[in-house]
Amino acid sequence: MAHKFTARRWWRTFRRYIGWRIRNPFAPYEDYYVHTVMKKIRHGDGHPAIGSAARPVREHTELLDFLRKYGLQPNDVAVDYGCGSLRLGTAVMNFLEPGKYWGVDITDEFYKLGLDRLDPAWVAAKAPNLGVINPATLAKVRADKPRVIASWHVCSKVPEARLDSYIGSIVSLMSPGSTALVHFPETAERRQLSGLAWASPRSLLETVALRHAPSATISFDPLTETEIDGIRQTLLVIRT
Ligand SMILES: C[S@@+](CC[C@H](N)C(=O)[O-])C[C@H]1O[C@@H](n2cnc3c(N)ncnc32)[C@H](O)[C@@H]1O
């Protein structure tokens, strides 16, 4: 079980962040996330979601299972938004026809670590599309008309001030008939879980989603039936 985010841990994290911010006054927050995770990996500490030590929290097919539940067919295009080291994306690639998987992230470092663990011949056959999130990549994804855009274990890494940019970017990839699935740890109030993770109330995400997709249908689906320490694993479902 995760350590409690005590006042002492908060203070250590805050000092680390302020030190980085002074050295990088104009960098976007997302660079801090990449810096912190890569530092951990380079120190050999390993990371549960990124790099060679990455393991799924539940099943490696969890993302695929939900995509299929929401109607994904092998000839559809699916986006793994914040794909990390392809921990859950590999099963999706395997299911889809070649060239139909898009994995995008805030850095290419994470998915390159994931590719290192896969058979190059298999990757060549599956022809996944991978890219760093920027206007050019988003335009290419949009042109492919994805049927489902899914973001797993990502929303929790986004500070409140960046939620509009994150959800707005996901919504920008949608077209009539598409669905976005955003996994998030749900709590009654916004709560910091660790130095890099937060849980959110569904009302906050619904408000942000509706700001970017005012005519969308918003609903919520449980990812698991369990609640631990007041935290549920939930999906925000946006349909256009
Ligand atoms: C815990 S990892 C999960 C990776 C992958 N979805 C999985 O479940 O294996 C969090 C991922 O979110 C990405 N991320 C963090 N902030 C993001 C943002 N604002 N937009 C898109 N991706 C982001 C990180 O780069 C990282 O790859």
The ligand as an SDF file (V2000), in Angstrom:
LIG
                    3D

 27 29  0  0  0  0  0  0  0  0999 V2000
    2.1120    6.5480  -14.3420 C   0  0  0  0  0  0  0  0  0  0  0  0
    2.5580    6.8230  -16.0040 S   0  0  0  0  0  0  0  0  0  0  0  0
    1.3390    5.8570  -16.8520 C   0  0  0  0  0  0  0  0  0  0  0  0
    1.7530    5.4810  -18.2370 C   0  0  0  0  0  0  0  0  0  0  0  0
    0.7710    4.5770  -18.9770 C   0  0  0  0  0  0  0  0  0  0  0  0
   -0.4930    5.2380  -19.2270 N   0  0  0  0  0  0  0  0  0  0  0  0
    0.5620    3.3100  -18.1840 C   0  0  0  0  0  0  0  0  0  0  0  0
   -0.4890    3.1520  -17.5280 O   0  0  0  0  0  0  0  0  0  0  0  0
    1.4650    2.4980  -18.1800 O   0  0  0  0  0  0  0  0  0  0  0  0
    1.9920    8.4790  -16.2510 C   0  0  0  0  0  0  0  0  0  0  0  0
    2.2190    8.9610  -17.6620 C   0  0  0  0  0  0  0  0  0  0  0  0
    1.5250   10.1870  -17.8370 O   0  0  0  0  0  0  0  0  0  0  0  0
    2.3030   11.0280  -18.6450 C   0  0  0  0  0  0  0  0  0  0  0  0
    1.8620   12.4020  -18.4010 N   0  0  0  0  0  0  0  0  0  0  0  0
    2.0590   13.1570  -17.3100 C   0  0  0  0  0  0  0  0  0  0  0  0
    1.4770   14.3680  -17.4770 N   0  0  0  0  0  0  0  0  0  0  0  0
    0.8860   14.3450  -18.6880 C   0  0  0  0  0  0  0  0  0  0  0  0
    0.1200   15.2790  -19.4320 C   0  0  0  0  0  0  0  0  0  0  0  0
   -0.1540   16.4890  -18.9510 N   0  0  0  0  0  0  0  0  0  0  0  0
   -0.3310   14.9270  -20.6390 N   0  0  0  0  0  0  0  0  0  0  0  0
   -0.0700   13.6840  -21.1310 C   0  0  0  0  0  0  0  0  0  0  0  0
    0.6570   12.7490  -20.4900 N   0  0  0  0  0  0  0  0  0  0  0  0
    1.1300   13.0820  -19.2810 C   0  0  0  0  0  0  0  0  0  0  0  0
    3.7060   10.7440  -18.1720 C   0  0  0  0  0  0  0  0  0  0  0  0
    4.6900   11.1910  -19.0530 O   0  0  0  0  0  0  0  0  0  0  0  0
    3.6780    9.2320  -17.9990 C   0  0  0  0  0  0  0  0  0  0  0  0
    4.0230    8.5560  -19.1470 O   0  0  0  0  0  0  0  0  0  0  0  0
  1  2  1  0
  2  3  1  0
  2 10  1  0
  3  4  1  0
  4  5  1  0
  5  6  1  0
  5  7  1  0
  7  8  2  0
  7  9  1  0
 10 11  1  0
 11 12  1  0
 11 26  1  0
 12 13  1  0
 13 14  1  0
 13 24  1  0
 14 15  1  0
 14 23  1  0
 15 16  2  0
 16 17  1  0
 17 18  1  0
 17 23  2  0
 18 19  1  0
 18 20  2  0
 20 21  1  0
 21 22  2  0
 22 23  1  0
 24 25  1  0
 24 26  1  0
 26 27  1  0
M  CHG  2   2   1   9  -1
M  END
$$$$
